[in-house]
Amino acid sequence: MSAPVITVENLGKRYLVGHQSAQRERYSTLRDVLMRNARDLWRKTADVFCGRQIIQGDEVEEFWALRDVSFEVRWGEVVGIIGRNGAGKTTLLKILSRITEPTVGRVTLWGRVASLLEVGTGFHPELTGRENIYLNGAILGMTRAEIRRKFDEIVAFAGVEKFLDTPVKRYSSGMYVRLAFAVAAHLEPEILVVDEVLAVGDAEFQKRCLGKMQDVAGHGRTVLVVSHNMALVRHICTRAIYLDLGRVVVDGTVEQALGEYLRMAEARNGLKSERRQGDGRLRFTDFWVENDRGERVGYVASGEPCVLVFSYRNFGCRAQDKVDVGFGLHLPSGERLLLLYASHMGQTLSVAREHGQFRCRLPGLPLPTGRYGIFPRIEINGVEADFPLDGVGWIDVEELDFYGTGRRMVDHSHGFAPYLIKGEWSEGTIAQPT
Amino acid sequence: MNGDSLIQDRIAPAVTTSGGPSSPGPRRAPLIIEPGRTEKNYWRDLWRYRELFQVLAWRDLSVRYKQTVIGIAWAVLRPFLTMVIFTVIFGKVANLPAPGNVPYPLLVFAGMLPWQFFATSLSEASNSLISNANLISKVYFPRLIVPAATVVVGLVDFLISAAILAAMMLWYQFAPGWGVLLLPCFILLTFFASLGPGLWITALNVKYRDFRYVIPFLIQFGLYVSPVGFSSAVVREKFGDGLFMLYSLNPMVGVIDGFRWCLLGGECAIWWPGFAASIGVTAFFLWLGIRQFRKLERTFADFI
């Protein structure tokens, strides 16, 4: 029986969020606007003097990102933390790595913690690769002697020998990410806290990172890893904690936690309503999302390939009938963003079995984080066969490193847009045609 | 937890087989994270992170003049041109006296030296947390390192300016007295004078971005209020000791007087009561800055 290395007791973290109150009418007179601004100014000034947080909007709501979280981790355990968006995983890691303090509860740590919430934290674009290795290493808590000792190893791991003295702003995004991860991978803390950093780089590099992580775990160190990658969790974790809405739902074996997580994801998904149109020769019975390797997933990363699976039951469709199936992808507001039918792709399907699946492989959803409703429809020989009016479920999309730059989230500071797109920028003029 | 025993069986071998230097080793005093808990070994932690301090300071220095044409010459040009203008305006146009036989440009430059250091350090320190927001929200380290490291940038500019002053003193054939040996103490005093308010404002800046607009204004204003372009003796003669005491509440009055005394010798005597007041205010701001910074530090990541 080994001793605990992390003890978490009744941990909670509260944030205050502001809203604009609903009764604030859209059309208001100049006098109202002035009055409201004056009131806001007065309130904010009072807040500053009392040292309170300034909150935009006039309704303040408490939001518990974590609540009553207790668990224990022992030496050498590799614990996966899973859960959907907003379940409090990152908040938990931030508290454990002392970036933010909890509102209630207590954490006891017997060992040095290194946290890796992002690869390439503190990389400076103007500095060269060599300089950034030292900078990033120091930020992650390595001593200079330690970095010097591992320098060659880091460079070899990243494969950037030729560009060591080039400013990293000239690096390709792949090189940048590889270098950043290489530094992080050579950390040797007693407790390592990792947040979804394996979702970057190409497959080959990911494999090397995985090997490195297992190495760390194999040396009796303790690792806490947040991941949406079920295969990864299954592969390297000895235990998993499933968080939902800031609470621990399952704390047990990887299979227990993953099983419950998938069960919950599916329970929320699938057909609920019986409101449907169509003659019913074919009916949708279920819906889920798979990744490229055929594993069911609760999430899709923006831009990553995924497969939408619509299972159906055949009530009277014959093998010679021409089947067209399609789906619309909707915003929570109900607005349709995308529409894709098999016929758009020039395909015609046919159905002969009683039970089966329509599978639609998407090269990638260029969408920001969110939950998108899926509304499928079947036509047989041009006649509507099934159309569940309330949809069949949804896809949760999460912006993991969409642009391949090593940053986990998409930067929305310039404004929000419903689609993500990749492109390359350059500066210069094109010679005018004469 | 019913799965507990099962897990134990699985991980037990992993722990026992991991011998050597990477094994847990002797148990240390645990680190406890609790709301409102101030860390006992904060200052020791600060010492442990000294390499990060060096690296951040070095980073700020090496990117400071990247992609500029004349580079480090900016550090020479700015104080020099200001000195020329102040000499013309205060020395020639307003015809203010310089004590003893001190050439007016030297008087101005000896005041300019600590002022530039103060102004650069204060403005860099107060923006430091915001400009390092990505670090604050992703990694733990004693946050005090960030504003402290930026002061080093000011220090390097200061050393360059000091070299100009030395050249000017050669030009005017003006030899400093033994007081120059005390210069390091006054440099330290300037450092503390800028760090105190810098810490306070940078901490407030995280929560209330209003303060980023306060600093440029304060610095512009302070340049004329502090005795940079003129000798503080002028102020004392005009307003008497009582009001000069009030004037000395500006910590830069004591600092600039001290610098002039060190560099220009006996003619620029320090009026000790006023100097003591300046030191008192500096100490107060340093205490306040550190206290407020420590208090707000724990919530930086939530607000930045």
Chai-1 contact restraints between the chains, C-beta under 6 A:
chainA,res_idxA,chainB,res_idxB,connection_type,confidence,min_distance_angstrom,max_distance_angstrom,comment,restraint_id
A,S2,B,V15,contact,1.0,0.0,6.0,A-B,restraint_1
A,V48,B,Y208,contact,1.0,0.0,6.0,A-B,restraint_2
A,W75,B,V15,contact,1.0,0.0,6.0,A-B,restraint_3
A,W75,B,P24,contact,1.0,0.0,6.0,A-B,restraint_4
A,G76,B,I11,contact,1.0,0.0,6.0,A-B,restraint_5
A,G76,B,A14,contact,1.0,0.0,6.0,A-B,restraint_6
A,G76,B,V15,contact,1.0,0.0,6.0,A-B,restraint_7
A,E77,B,I11,contact,1.0,0.0,6.0,A-B,restraint_8
A,S97,B,Y140,contact,1.0,0.0,6.0,A-B,restraint_9
A,R98,B,Y140,contact,1.0,0.0,6.0,A-B,restraint_10
A,I99,B,Y140,contact,1.0,0.0,6.0,A-B,restraint_11
A,I99,B,A301,contact,1.0,0.0,6.0,A-B,restraint_12
A,T100,B,A301,contact,1.0,0.0,6.0,A-B,restraint_13
A,T100,B,D302,contact,1.0,0.0,6.0,A-B,restraint_14
A,E101,B,P35,contact,1.0,0.0,6.0,A-B,restraint_15
A,E101,B,R298,contact,1.0,0.0,6.0,A-B,restraint_16
A,P102,B,P35,contact,1.0,0.0,6.0,A-B,restraint_17
A,T103,B,P35,contact,1.0,0.0,6.0,A-B,restraint_18
A,R106,B,E34,contact,1.0,0.0,6.0,A-B,restraint_19
A,V107,B,I33,contact,1.0,0.0,6.0,A-B,restraint_20
A,T108,B,P30,contact,1.0,0.0,6.0,A-B,restraint_21
A,T108,B,I32,contact,1.0,0.0,6.0,A-B,restraint_22
A,L109,B,L31,contact,1.0,0.0,6.0,A-B,restraint_23
A,W110,B,P30,contact,1.0,0.0,6.0,A-B,restraint_24
A,L117,B,K138,contact,1.0,0.0,6.0,A-B,restraint_25
A,E118,B,K138,contact,1.0,0.0,6.0,A-B,restraint_26
A,T121,B,K138,contact,1.0,0.0,6.0,A-B,restraint_27
A,T121,B,V139,contact,1.0,0.0,6.0,A-B,restraint_28
A,G122,B,L135,contact,1.0,0.0,6.0,A-B,restraint_29
A,H124,B,R59,contact,1.0,0.0,6.0,A-B,restraint_30
A,E126,B,V63,contact,1.0,0.0,6.0,A-B,restraint_31
A,E126,B,K66,contact,1.0,0.0,6.0,A-B,restraint_32
A,L135,B,V55,contact,1.0,0.0,6.0,A-B,restraint_33
A,L135,B,R59,contact,1.0,0.0,6.0,A-B,restraint_34
A,A138,B,E51,contact,1.0,0.0,6.0,A-B,restraint_35
A,A138,B,L52,contact,1.0,0.0,6.0,A-B,restraint_36
A,A138,B,V55,contact,1.0,0.0,6.0,A-B,restraint_37
A,I139,B,V139,contact,1.0,0.0,6.0,A-B,restraint_38
A,T143,B,E51,contact,1.0,0.0,6.0,A-B,restraint_39
A,R144,B,E51,contact,1.0,0.0,6.0,A-B,restraint_40
A,H219,B,S18,contact,1.0,0.0,6.0,A-B,restraint_41
A,H219,B,S22,contact,1.0,0.0,6.0,A-B,restraint_42
A,G220,B,V15,contact,1.0,0.0,6.0,A-B,restraint_43
A,G220,B,S18,contact,1.0,0.0,6.0,A-B,restraint_44
A,G220,B,S22,contact,1.0,0.0,6.0,A-B,restraint_45
A,G220,B,S23,contact,1.0,0.0,6.0,A-B,restraint_46
A,T238,B,R10,contact,1.0,0.0,6.0,A-B,restraint_47
A,T238,B,I11,contact,1.0,0.0,6.0,A-B,restraint_48
A,R239,B,I7,contact,1.0,0.0,6.0,A-B,restraint_49
A,D251,B,M1,contact,1.0,0.0,6.0,A-B,restraint_50
A,G252,B,G3,contact,1.0,0.0,6.0,A-B,restraint_51
A,T253,B,G3,contact,1.0,0.0,6.0,A-B,restraint_52
